[in-house]
Amino acid sequence: MKILIIYGGSGLADDLSLAAVKRIHTVLNELEVEVKQYNLENTDITEEITNELQSTKGVVLATTVEWMGIGGRMQTFLDQCYAYNNQYFNDKYLMSVILTKTNGDRDASNYILKCWDMLGGLEGVNVCGKIDRFVELETNEEIISVIDKKTEDFYRIIRQKRNVLPTGTENFSKPVIDQHIDDDVFAKMNIIDEYVGDTKTKAKIIEEDPYIVEQRQDIEEISDFLKQQLNKNTNLSGNKYIDRFLEAFICEDSSFTCTYNIIIINQKNKDIILKVKDKKLAGFIGTDVKADVIINVEANTLDEIIKGKLTVQRGFLTGKLKAKGNFTLLYEFDNIFKFTDF
């Protein structure tokens, strides 16, 4: 999956939307999404961006609120996109990011969504609000959690290809596009009619339809994922924490060896030992004072980790958990375990 981030704000160090974009970029990387970011400046890069849109599933538009509306850079970009060819935006989901220290965020957000409708895009997720201080985007866990959740929702919407209701915003070019699509469909129907007695030829023609090909690829990806999960589940232990670690284990480096001892502070006799060796993971209940890394954590924080809501590195930096031992191996923890919560 590929997502395009287009930032058209002021570019100042304390720009709220720019800070939010950095957070969104981090979350998407954790979800293993291919992310490409463009910053709109004086140079016209509209054509370069529209070329990238052809292989993009979703778009993040982030801008600064200026005088009750979006900034001039974003406005110019949207104008040029409409002038170029709005077919590029068809069926692309939007995540809009509009944050301000004063007011006007709602007006700007509604305007962005209206423009997106006219370009033929689909409504996805909206991050919109008033934040008094820039530092809150880095220290306020509630605000950070909202942005993280919105980003995860955007990822799910794209993966699930959710339908959206039609809007009253008219896409003036859409009737022309629909006519081309209809002509293409009728052409295929005529070819199929011509070869109606040849089952293999019909199957081949239908198979070549881009929509059917894309659907088949998605089904194959989901099938492979479920097979991997099924293979992992054959080694489940019955302990919810160890089972989640076994499911999320992705280490492909045969030279990586480490022993993690997770001490659950508020639960007795339930400490966990995780041994990684030769791309395999062994997990069991117990304590190992000689472990390479010893992590002290409360049960509710560990629950956040195994649900994919918190990384070990972020938990350590924010004081939600404590650790000692080899910190290089501690930071590798998030690379060998990938948790998701759908």
SVG drawing of the C-alpha trace seen along z (x, -y; Angstrom):
<svg xmlns="http://www.w3.org/2000/svg" viewBox="-27 -36 52 62">
<polyline fill="none" stroke="black" stroke-width="0.4" points="0.0,0.0 1.2,-3.5 0.0,-6.8 1.0,-10.3 1.4,-13.1 1.1,-16.6 2.0,-19.4 1.1,-22.9 1.4,-24.9 3.7,-27.7 6.7,-25.4 7.5,-27.2 9.1,-25.1 6.1,-25.5 3.5,-24.7 0.9,-22.4 0.0,-20.6 3.6,-19.9 4.1,-18.3 1.0,-16.2 2.3,-15.1 5.5,-13.8 3.4,-11.8 1.3,-10.4 4.4,-9.5 5.7,-7.6 2.5,-5.6 2.2,-4.7 5.8,-3.5 5.0,-1.3 2.1,0.2 4.6,0.9 3.0,-1.5 5.0,-3.0 4.9,-6.8 6.0,-9.6 5.8,-13.2 5.8,-16.4 6.1,-19.9 4.5,-22.5 6.8,-25.5 7.4,-28.1 8.4,-25.5 5.5,-23.9 5.6,-20.2 2.0,-19.5 2.8,-17.3 5.2,-15.2 2.6,-14.7 -0.2,-13.7 2.1,-11.1 2.7,-9.6 -1.1,-9.6 -1.6,-6.8 -0.1,-4.2 -1.4,-5.8 -4.3,-4.4 -4.8,-7.4 -3.7,-11.0 -3.0,-13.1 -3.6,-16.9 -2.1,-19.0 -2.1,-22.8 -2.0,-25.8 -5.1,-27.9 -4.6,-31.4 -7.3,-34.0 -10.1,-31.5 -9.1,-29.3 -6.3,-27.2 -3.0,-28.6 -2.2,-29.9 0.2,-27.1 -2.5,-24.4 -5.1,-26.5 -2.8,-26.9 -2.1,-23.2 -5.8,-22.3 -6.5,-24.8 -3.7,-23.3 -4.9,-19.7 -8.4,-20.6 -6.9,-22.3 -4.6,-19.3 -7.0,-16.4 -9.1,-15.3 -9.2,-11.7 -6.1,-11.2 -8.1,-11.6 -10.9,-9.2 -11.4,-6.6 -8.5,-8.1 -9.3,-8.4 -8.5,-11.6 -7.1,-12.3 -7.2,-16.0 -5.1,-17.6 -6.2,-21.1 -4.9,-22.4 -4.8,-25.9 -3.9,-27.9 -6.8,-30.4 -9.9,-29.6 -11.1,-28.8 -10.2,-25.1 -13.7,-23.9 -14.2,-26.2 -10.8,-25.2 -11.5,-21.5 -14.9,-21.7 -13.4,-23.6 -10.7,-21.0 -13.3,-18.2 -15.5,-20.1 -12.5,-20.5 -11.7,-16.9 -15.2,-15.9 -15.0,-18.1 -11.7,-16.4 -13.5,-13.0 -11.9,-11.8 -13.4,-9.9 -13.9,-11.1 -11.7,-9.2 -10.6,-10.7 -10.4,-14.3 -7.9,-15.6 -9.3,-19.0 -9.1,-21.1 -7.6,-23.9 -4.4,-23.2 -3.1,-26.1 0.5,-25.1 2.8,-23.4 4.5,-21.4 1.2,-19.5 1.7,-17.6 4.8,-16.0 3.8,-15.7 0.0,-15.4 -0.7,-11.7 -4.4,-12.2 -3.7,-14.4 -1.0,-12.0 -3.5,-9.1 -6.2,-10.8 -3.8,-11.4 -2.5,-7.8 -6.1,-6.4 -7.2,-8.6 -4.2,-7.4 -4.9,-3.8 -8.6,-4.4 -7.4,-5.8 -5.2,-2.7 -8.2,-0.4 -10.5,-2.4 -8.1,-2.0 -7.4,1.7 -11.2,2.4 -12.1,0.2 -15.0,-1.2 -17.9,-2.6 -19.0,-6.2 -22.3,-7.9 -22.6,-10.2 -22.4,-13.9 -24.1,-16.9 -20.8,-18.4 -21.0,-17.9 -17.9,-16.7 -18.3,-18.4 -15.9,-16.0 -17.5,-12.9 -20.1,-12.3 -17.4,-12.3 -15.3,-9.8 -18.4,-7.6 -19.1,-7.6 -15.6,-6.3 -16.0,-3.6 -19.3,-2.6 -17.9,-2.4 -15.1,-0.2 -17.5,2.1 -19.7,2.4 -16.7,3.1 -15.7,6.0 -19.3,7.3 -19.2,7.3 -16.0,9.2 -17.4,11.8 -20.5,12.1 -18.3,12.7 -16.5,15.6 -19.6,16.8 -18.9,20.4 -15.3,20.2 -15.2,20.5 -11.4,20.1 -11.4,17.0 -14.2,15.4 -12.4,16.3 -9.2,14.7 -11.0,11.4 -12.7,11.1 -9.5,11.9 -7.7,9.0 -10.2,6.5 -8.0,4.2 -10.6,4.2 -10.8,8.0 -7.0,8.4 -6.7,6.0 -9.4,7.8 -7.7,11.1 -4.4,9.7 -6.0,8.4 -7.6,11.8 -4.2,13.5 -2.5,11.1 -5.2,11.8 -4.9,15.5 -1.2,15.5 -1.5,13.4 -4.1,15.8 -1.9,18.8 1.0,17.1 -1.2,16.5 -2.4,20.1 1.1,21.4 2.1,19.2 -1.0,20.2 0.1,23.9 2.6,23.0 0.3,21.0 0.9,21.6 -2.4,20.5 -0.8,17.4 -2.3,14.3 0.9,12.3 3.2,15.1 0.6,16.0 0.6,12.4 4.4,12.3 4.5,15.6 1.9,14.2 3.7,10.9 7.3,12.3 8.8,11.4 12.6,11.7 14.4,12.7 18.0,12.3 19.5,15.6 22.4,13.9 20.1,12.0 20.1,13.6 18.6,12.1 16.8,13.0 14.1,10.6 12.7,10.9 9.4,8.9 8.6,8.3 4.9,7.5 4.9,5.3 1.3,5.7 1.0,9.5 2.9,12.1 4.4,15.3 3.5,14.2 6.8,12.8 7.7,13.7 10.9,14.8 11.3,14.5 14.3,16.1 15.2,15.3 17.7,17.5 18.0,18.6 14.9,16.7 12.8,18.6 11.1,17.4 10.6,19.4 8.3,17.9 7.6,19.2 6.7,18.0 9.6,17.3 12.4,15.0 15.9,14.8 18.2,12.3 20.9,12.9 18.6,11.8 20.1,9.4 17.2,7.0 14.9,6.8 11.7,4.8 9.6,3.7 6.0,2.9 2.5,2.8 -0.1,5.1 -2.2,2.3 0.8,0.9 1.8,4.4 -1.8,4.7 -1.3,1.5 1.9,2.9 0.5,6.3 -2.5,4.5 -0.3,2.3 -1.2,-0.9 2.2,-1.6 5.8,-0.7 8.3,0.4 10.6,-2.5 7.9,-5.0 6.9,-3.5 10.5,-3.7 10.9,-7.3 7.7,-8.4 8.3,-6.6 5.5,-4.1 8.0,-1.2 11.5,-0.8 14.3,1.2 17.9,2.2 20.5,4.2 21.6,3.9 19.7,0.9 20.6,1.7 18.7,4.9 15.9,3.0 15.4,0.8 15.4,3.9 12.3,5.1 9.9,3.1 11.6,4.4 11.1,8.1 7.6,7.8 4.9,6.1 1.5,5.8 -1.7,4.8 -5.2,4.3 -8.0,4.5"/>
</svg>
